[in-house]
Amino acid sequence: MEFRTAAPEDLPEALEELTVDKLDASHYRITAQGRDWIVAAASCHVHRDVAAAFYRAIPPRRVPWSKRVLWRLLLAAAGTSAGKWLLLRVRGG
């Protein structure tokens, strides 16, 4: 949840199982962990983490076999001094 104002000094970085009540046009009450905070803000925006649901619906694409082999060879070469020298020469450095 995002408010367009500064957070109260004693508001924790993360809150779980909270409730937000709109008191009037520009005041909200946040209740969590047995405490209340009053926030003066013109508006309030809710943000939700949807990454897990997204990746369940659209599984990641499998990397082609040729790219996997190429990267394994490049990383193996970069792990040796001769391979580093060769990669720098090919790159122009």
C-alpha positions, -999 to +999 in steps of 0.1 A: +000+000+000+013+034-009+004+068+005+014+100-011+029+114+021+057+108+046+053+077+068+049+081+105+082+079+124+074+047+143+058+028+114+076-005+108+092-012+074+068-042+068+034-049+082+014-081+079-023-087+085-032-051+086-064-031+080-067+004+065-098+025+073-106+057+055-115+082+082-123+112+060-112+127+027-076+129+036-070+106+067-064+069+070-060+046+100-036+017+097-042-010+123-016-038+127+002-058+154-021-042+181-012-006+171-028+022+152-012+049+130-031+078+115-018+090+081-028+122+064-027+116+026-047+127-004-048+092-019-039+056-012-027+030-037-027-008-031+002-029-046+001-067-046+028-091-055+015-112-084+048-128-094+038-163-082+005-163-099+020-149-131+047-176-133+021-203-126+000-191-155+029-185-179+058-210-173+093-198-183+105-207-217+131-235-219+165-222-231+175-238-264+201-266-262+226-246-284+225-216-261+230-237-230+261-254-245+275-220-257+272-204-223+287-235-205+317-233-229+322-196-225+320-198-187+344-227-186+368-208-208+365-177-186+375-198-156+410-204-170+438-178-177+442-190-213+404-188-218+403-152-204+432-142-227+414-157-257+380-141-249+397-107-244+415-111-278+382-121-295+364-091-279+391-067-290+405-059-255 
